[in-house]
């Protein structure tokens, strides 16, 4: 699946929104992608996950892990495609942690799966969490990466590089114009 096909799927399902948004990273943007509008369709989630999984099919991955909430469906579908176990981390006191008996076993090679990468903050936090539990982050898969792309020091597969404008809140021209700010992300940072 090429980036144009992925963008067509996102647009057809109304997942690409234009406006004035506060992202989960705290940055502001004129574009927001609500991946849940696509991932609610299992056949689309499966196709997108297979495209990510194909980059890691020959790698010795033991486990797939995702940050909750947005990436759980995609991570689960990637794990299904690879035939691997899947876990997710949840925010507790503003830190990602494994709960509900989910854990990384010592020495497990972990593929991290995210829906959208903006600053990479959640993935860096996931990397610290996995490494702290004795696992090894083997790679990163994502549906979308905003901007130029970050080097996490491991193999990475993203389906789409989204060239959307982002600003720090104090530099946001949309704020200066008085446009209403929407906060659609999972962290509810209002």
N, C-alpha and C positions, 0 to 999 in steps of 0.2 A: 504494500500500500504506500503510495507516494504522498508527499505533503499536500499536494493539491486535492487529492481524493479525501484526505483527512479533513482539510478545510471545508470542502463541499459538504461532508457529513455534518460538521459543526454548524455551518450556516443553514443547511436544510432543516435542522432541528431547533433553530433559533438560539443556539448556544453562544453565539458571538454578539455581544451587546455593546452599543455605543452610548456614551453619556459621561458622567463624572463619578468615578468610583474610588472608594478606599479599599485597597487590596489587603489581604491578610498580613502582608509584610509591613503595612502602615503607609506604603507609598500610595500616591494618587495616580490614576490613569484615565484615559479617554476610552479605553476598551476593557471589557471584562468578558471572560469566557466561563460560562456556567456549565462545566462538564457534566453535571448531573442530568442536564437535559438530553444528553446523548447516552450516558451510561444507564439510564432507566430502561433502555431497550437492550435486552440481553444479546440479541444477534449482533448489534453494533458494538457493544462492549467486548464481545468475543472476537470480532474482527480486529478491533484496535489492539486488544491484548495480544492476539496472535502476532500482529506486526511487531510489537515490542519484544515478545518472547522469542521471535525468530532470530534476533540478534544475540541471544544467550543460550540457544538450544544446545550448542556444543560445549558450553562452559560447565565447569563442575559446581554449579549452584546447588545448595542444599535446601535453601529456605528463601521465601519472598516475604518482605516486610514493608508495610506502608504506614504513613501517618494518618490518623483518623481526622477528619471524617471523609473528606473528598476523595481520597485515593484508595479507600478500602475496596470498593467494587473493582476498580481497575487492577489493583494488586491481586485480588482473589482470582480474577480471570486470567491474569498472567501466570499465577501459580497453577491454575487448572491446565492451562496450555502446556506448561513445563512438567506437569505431574509432580509438583512439589508442595510441601507444607507452606501455609501462609499465616502470618500473624500481623497484628497492627498495634501501634502505640497510640495512647490517648493523652490528652493534656490534663495534668493534675497540678494545680498551683502554678500554672503557666509553663510547665515543663513536660516534655513528652516522656512517657513511661509505659512499660508493658504491664498490663493488669490482667485479670480474669484467668490467671494461670498460664498465660501466654509467655513464652520465654525463648531466648536464643541459647542453644546449647554450645558449650565450649568447642571452638574449632569450626563451627558451622560457617559455610560460605554463603553470604547473604546478598540477594539482589534487592535493592531498594526500589520501590515503584511509587511514583508521585503523579498526580494528575497534571498540575501546572507548577513549573519552576519559575519564580520571579527573582528573588534574591538568593535563593538556595538555603535560606535559614533553617527551614524544617528538615531538609536533607542533611545539612551539617549536624543538626541536633540528633537526627536518627543515626548518623555515622558514629557520633560520640556514644550514643546509647548502645548500639550494637557492639562496638569495640570494647566498651566498658563491661559488657556481659560475656566477653571472651570470644565473640564472633569476629568474622572478617568480612568487611564489605567488599564484595566481589565486583559489583556493578550497579548502575543506576539506569532505570528506564522511566520515561515520562511521555505523556501524551503531548504536552506543549511546554516549550521553554520560551519565556519572554526575553527579548534582548539578544545579545550576541552569543550567549552561551558561556557557562562557567565550567572550569576545569576542576573536578573534584578529586583528581588523582586516581580514578578508576575508570573502567570502561563505561561509556554512557551511550544510550540510544534514546533519542527523542524523535517523535513523529513529525512535529511541526516546530519551526522557529518563528515565533510571532513577533513581528516588528510593531509593537504598540508603544505609544509614548507613556513614560512614567516620570513622576516628579516627586521630590520630597514635599510634604505638605506646605512648608513655608515658601516654596518656589512654584506652587501650582497656579498656572494661569487661569484655570477654570474656577478656582476659589476666588481669584482676584476679580473675575467677571461676575461673581455672585451666583454661579450655577449650583443648584442643589446637589449635595453629596449623597451618594448611595453607598451602603455598606453591605454588600451581598455575601461576603466571605463567611467561612465557618467559625471564625474566632469572634465575630460580632464586635469588632473594635470600633465603637462609636464615640 
